Amino acid sequence: MNETLFQALTLIIPLVFAIVFHEVAHGMMARALGDPTAEEMNRLSLNPLRHVDPIGTVVLPGILALLHAPIFGWAKPVPVNMWRLRNPRVGMMLVAAAGPATNLVLAGIGAVLLGLLSRALGGIQLPDGVDKFLAANLINFLQINVFLALFNLLPIPPFDGSHIVEGLLPKGLAQSYGRLRPYGLMLFIVLLFVLPQLIPGFDLVGRVVFPPVEWLTGQYVALAAAIAGQ
């Protein structure tokens, strides 16, 4: 396997798993809270083909990888009808939180599996052959899940963090905040791509997201090392 294909597979495979589980978690939480919309539309399946967005799941992550930028992406959003939830305001907060929470659980599973693999190999390392492919996938799986969880908690529509903030605000402020939702994509582009080019030192991801991502990733790596016996 050549190096480019190796890097592509060890990024795309864990990213697809992370995104699919993230979206299904939203739908499952919604169903538990009274909204069966995702189930009715057959979107609670773990089949990636039902969730993959060609741009957000494949093209954009691939470009970011080539640019050595933070890897993130999205899938087709699982449909949620907040008015079918038993408690729409609280329900939307829980539905939104389910995605990042699932990514953190997946990161923990990845850390455990990485630790077990490393224990079998005699230490956390990148060996050759199939073992190298598995180890690289698990390392990226851990890192991608942590990044997706915390990145999605940014209070920018349409990220999950915006639904949580909207639910925590008083109703009047929540309604005003909710009016930003149609402009979410524009806000995303301006905050993450335009302003960093215009304002030296403005780096929302680097200053706000990366520090907790690096700290939390370190905790998972420490867990993997402990399981590996290091």
Phi and psi in degrees as a GROMACS rama.xvg file:
@    title "Ramachandran Plot"
@    xaxis  label "Phi"
@    yaxis  label "Psi"
@TYPE xy
-73.8732  163.99  ASN-2
-64.2979  -39.0624  GLU-3
-63.3711  -46.3223  THR-4
-64.6665  -39.7128  LEU-5
-59.6685  -49.1632  PHE-6
-63.7165  -39.9841  GLN-7
-62.9139  -47.2155  ALA-8
-67.1331  -37.808  LEU-9
-77.4726  -6.67601  THR-10
-101.029  -45.6964  LEU-11
-69.2318  -42.3588  ILE-12
-60.1183  -53.6904  ILE-13
-65.9438  -32.1418  PRO-14
-65.9122  -43.2804  LEU-15
-62.0897  -46.0507  VAL-16
-59.0205  -45.3235  PHE-17
-63.0929  -43.8902  ALA-18
-70.4483  -42.4642  ILE-19
-63.3288  -47.3467  VAL-20
-63.5469  -36.5614  PHE-21
-58.9237  -48.8872  HIS-22
-69.6973  -42.1225  GLU-23
-62.9722  -34.7049  VAL-24
-61.5773  -39.8108  ALA-25
-58.1444  -48.4253  HIS-26
-65.6503  -38.8028  GLY-27
-68.5167  -38.9413  MET-28
-66.1497  -41.5404  MET-29
-60.1248  -43.6918  ALA-30
-61.6259  -42.4548  ARG-31
-63.768  -27.0303  ALA-32
-99.1523  10.1127  LEU-33
114.016  -8.05548  GLY-34
-107.401  106.094  ASP-35
-91.2036  16.5749  PRO-36
-55.5516  -48.1109  THR-37
-62.1121  -40.6525  ALA-38
-64.7442  -43.0642  GLU-39
-61.378  -30.82  GLU-40
-95.6307  12.115  MET-41
58.1035  39.8246  ASN-42
-106.431  11.63  ARG-43
-93.6942  9.23769  LEU-44
-76.6943  147.177  SER-45
-88.5425  6.38773  LEU-46
-68.4345  113.605  ASN-47
-56.3428  -30.0008  PRO-48
-63.5823  -22.6524  LEU-49
-79.9823  -13.1786  ARG-50
-122.522  -23.802  HIS-51
-65.2174  130.168  VAL-52
-102.384  119.692  ASP-53
-52.6907  -39.4535  PRO-54
-77.62  -53.7326  ILE-55
-73.9416  -25.1946  GLY-56
-100.676  -22.9842  THR-57
-122.103  -58.7077  VAL-58
-66.1223  -55.0287  VAL-59
-60.0483  -49.276  LEU-60
-58.4568  -36.6173  PRO-61
-64.3738  -42.8981  GLY-62
-64.1771  -44.4093  ILE-63
-61.7483  -37.9761  LEU-64
-64.2285  -42.2208  ALA-65
-64.5231  -32.1014  LEU-66
-86.5715  -0.559129  LEU-67
58.0988  35.1321  HIS-68
-97.6688  167.841  ALA-69
-56.5781  135.959  PRO-70
-89.6039  119.928  ILE-71
-148.585  170.331  PHE-72
-173.935  -167.824  GLY-73
-152.267  162.832  TRP-74
-114.329  179.11  ALA-75
-64.1428  123.353  LYS-76
-59.5957  136.345  PRO-77
-70.1521  129.628  VAL-78
-68.6743  131.15  PRO-79
-132.301  128.839  VAL-80
-106.368  101.776  ASN-81
-61.1206  -26.3143  MET-82
-77.7749  -7.40156  TRP-83
-94.4184  -7.96463  ARG-84
-71.9235  145.86  LEU-85
-62.5014  -36.4105  ARG-86
-130.806  91.1779  ASN-87
-53.7223  -43.1506  PRO-88
-67.1793  -53.1877  ARG-89
-70.2603  -37.9434  VAL-90
-59.5062  -42.7745  GLY-91
-64.8181  -34.1533  MET-92
-63.4419  -45.108  MET-93
-68.5674  -38.6944  LEU-94
-62.5377  -43.6042  VAL-95
-64.3442  -42.0484  ALA-96
-69.5994  -23.542  ALA-97
-62.1394  -35.0412  ALA-98
-64.7365  -58.8879  GLY-99
-59.3561  -37.5788  PRO-100
-61.913  -40.4031  ALA-101
-64.3218  -40.0539  THR-102
-61.7737  -37.9469  ASN-103
-67.9473  -37.708  LEU-104
-64.4929  -43.2999  VAL-105
-61.981  -38.6035  LEU-106
-61.7028  -39.074  ALA-107
-64.3181  -41.787  GLY-108
-63.0109  -41.852  ILE-109
-61.0056  -39.9587  GLY-110
-64.0339  -42.0072  ALA-111
-63.3912  -46.3582  VAL-112
-64.6396  -38.9934  LEU-113
-63.5667  -41.3418  LEU-114
-63.3618  -42.4612  GLY-115
-65.7053  -42.3016  LEU-116
-63.7377  -43.7186  LEU-117
-64.8601  -36.8135  SER-118
-62.1279  -40.8547  ARG-119
-68.23  -29.6624  ALA-120
-92.1365  -8.7248  LEU-121
91.5674  19.749  GLY-122
145.841  157.763  GLY-123
-73.1783  112.444  ILE-124
-160.119  174.206  GLN-125
-111.235  94.0379  LEU-126
-74.3074  -165.716  PRO-127
-99.0827  164.589  ASP-128
69.1087  -144.646  GLY-129
-61.1193  -39.3692  VAL-130
-60.7376  -38.6271  ASP-131
-64.5731  -41.0456  LYS-132
-63.9878  -44.4863  PHE-133
-64.2458  -45.0089  LEU-134
-63.654  -43.1138  ALA-135
-64.346  -39.706  ALA-136
-63.1999  -42.2463  ASN-137
-68.8687  -39.2522  LEU-138
-62.9842  -47.564  ILE-139
-67.0047  -36.0193  ASN-140
-60.2004  -44.0961  PHE-141
-62.6658  -51.5223  LEU-142
-65.5549  -42.0755  GLN-143
-65.7999  -41.7133  ILE-144
-64.586  -40.6988  ASN-145
-64.1035  -46.0016  VAL-146
-63.4241  -45.4687  PHE-147
-61.5804  -40.5167  LEU-148
-60.6517  -50.9425  ALA-149
-77.3231  -34.9279  LEU-150
-62.6604  -40.2739  PHE-151
-71.4514  -12.3558  ASN-152
-86.227  -1.77415  LEU-153
-59.9152  135.762  LEU-154
-80.8704  47.9648  PRO-155
-115.046  121.574  ILE-156
-57.8233  138.347  PRO-157
-100.624  21.0699  PRO-158
-63.0016  159.677  PHE-159
-59.0403  -34.5211  ASP-160
-59.8183  -29.6331  GLY-161
-68.3682  -36.6505  SER-162
-68.131  -36.5127  HIS-163
-68.0901  -44.9221  ILE-164
-62.7839  -42.7293  VAL-165
-60.4793  -37.3829  GLU-166
-72.3527  -25.5462  GLY-167
-85.4466  -24.3785  LEU-168
-73.2669  152.638  LEU-169
-56.2915  152.593  PRO-170
-56.4418  -39.6882  LYS-171
-62.9433  -47.8999  GLY-172
-66.6376  -35.651  LEU-173
-62.6877  -38.9236  ALA-174
-65.9307  -40.8688  GLN-175
-65.0416  -43.0662  SER-176
-63.2158  -39.075  TYR-177
-63.5955  -24.0556  GLY-178
-68.5738  -14.0684  ARG-179
-76.6494  -17.0388  LEU-180
-56.9211  -41.8875  ARG-181
-62.7496  -19.3806  PRO-182
-102.203  13.6293  TYR-183
-57.5714  -46.971  GLY-184
-62.094  -40.4926  LEU-185
-63.8101  -43.9243  MET-186
-60.5626  -42.3239  LEU-187
-58.2052  -48.7372  PHE-188
-64.8468  -43.2919  ILE-189
-64.4337  -48.0929  VAL-190
-71.0129  -36.5928  LEU-191
-96.6229  -21.3746  LEU-192
-124.691  -40.6779  PHE-193
-79.4204  -55.0411  VAL-194
-60.1796  -38.1061  LEU-195
-60.2895  -26.442  PRO-196
-81.058  -26.477  GLN-197
-94.1343  -31.4285  LEU-198
-117.295  110.43  ILE-199
-58.3682  132.019  PRO-200
89.023  -9.37698  GLY-201
-80.4596  109.785  PHE-202
-146.349  87.8771  ASP-203
-60.0896  -44.9003  LEU-204
-68.917  -47.0962  VAL-205
-65.6482  -36.6429  GLY-206
-92.8182  -29.6007  ARG-207
-104.95  -42.3886  VAL-208
-89.4181  -45.4221  VAL-209
-61.0675  -43.6476  PHE-210
-56.1213  -50.976  PRO-211
-67.6989  -31.1836  PRO-212
-63.1816  -45.6126  VAL-213
-65.1654  -41.126  GLU-214
-64.1867  -48.0506  TRP-215
-68.1533  -39.2755  LEU-216
-59.527  -39.2833  THR-217
-60.969  -36.4847  GLY-218
-67.143  -40.9183  GLN-219
-66.8535  -40.2832  TYR-220
-64.1047  -37.6956  VAL-221
-62.883  -38.6501  ALA-222
-62.85  -44.7849  LEU-223
-60.6415  -42.2042  ALA-224
-64.7964  -38.6482  ALA-225
-64.9761  -40.6997  ALA-226
-67.5788  -34.785  ILE-227
-72.5244  -11.2321  ALA-228
85.7192  25.3158  GLY-229
